[in-house]
């Protein structure tokens, strides 16, 4: 009866889950938002939080901006994310 009123929710959200390329951290796009990183790679949540990255209100920040706000070198953040995603562990 109401089937015609249903809107596919997934069409409202588009995540770029090709953030990591085969060669690791040097290839993570630092302009990707924290939210997109967590959505595509849940393994990244642990390192993000451990490094003091704001995963709530700052989730719309790029990784570069978030690292800067947290006082973490971008290379350290990217390496931590890379390690977590590649190994499947934080």
TATA-V436565 format. One record per residue. RES is the residue in one letter. SS is DSSP state (h for helix, s for strand, l for the rest). PSI is psi in whole degrees, 0 to 359 (NA if undefined). D_LAST is the distance of its C-alpha to the last C-alpha in Angstrom with 2 decimals. Layout:
# TATA-V436565
RES/SS/PSI/D_LAST + RES/SS/PSI/D_LAST
This chain:
# TATA-V436565
X/l/315/46.38 + X/l/9/43.58 + X/h/327/41.73 + X/h/349/43.07 + X/h/348/41.46 + X/l/134/37.90 + X/l/129/35.86 + X/l/109/32.82 + X/h/325/30.05 + X/h/336/27.75 + X/h/340/30.38 + X/h/340/29.72 + X/l/132/26.13 + X/l/121/25.12 + X/l/141/21.59 + X/l/88/21.11 + X/l/17/18.55 + X/l/29/19.55 + X/l/315/17.49 + X/l/133/15.86 + X/l/167/18.57 + X/l/341/18.59 + X/l/13/18.52 + X/l/203/15.16 + X/h/324/14.42 + X/h/344/18.11 + X/h/4/18.80 + X/l/130/16.64 + X/l/111/19.39 + X/l/355/19.00 + X/l/356/21.53 + X/l/142/19.32 + X/s/157/18.88 + X/h/317/15.81 + X/h/315/17.02 + X/h/321/17.37 + X/h/313/13.91 + X/h/323/12.50 + X/h/319/15.33 + X/h/325/14.91 + X/l/83/11.20 + X/l/336/9.80 + X/l/341/6.25 + X/h/346/6.93 + X/h/315/7.92 + X/h/305/5.39 + X/h/322/5.83 + X/h/311/9.29 + X/h/319/10.19 + X/h/329/9.18 + X/l/5/11.38 + X/l/20/14.04 + X/l/132/14.24 + X/l/108/16.64 + X/l/7/15.23 + X/l/268/18.56 + X/l/335/21.75 + X/l/10/20.25 + X/l/339/18.69 + X/l/355/21.67 + X/l/151/21.12 + X/s/163/20.11 + X/h/322/17.03 + X/h/312/19.70 + X/h/317/21.39 + X/h/319/18.37 + X/h/317/17.30 + X/h/314/20.96 + X/h/325/21.27 + X/h/352/18.40 + X/l/29/19.88 + X/l/131/16.92 + X/l/136/18.01 + X/h/322/17.20 + X/h/324/16.41 + X/h/315/13.67 + X/h/312/12.10 + X/h/321/12.64 + X/h/321/11.32 + X/h/317/7.89 + X/h/314/7.97 + X/h/311/9.63 + X/h/314/7.40 + X/h/318/4.53 + X/h/316/7.82 + X/h/317/9.82 + X/h/343/8.12 + X/l/12/6.99 + X/l/152/3.77 + X/l/NA/0.00
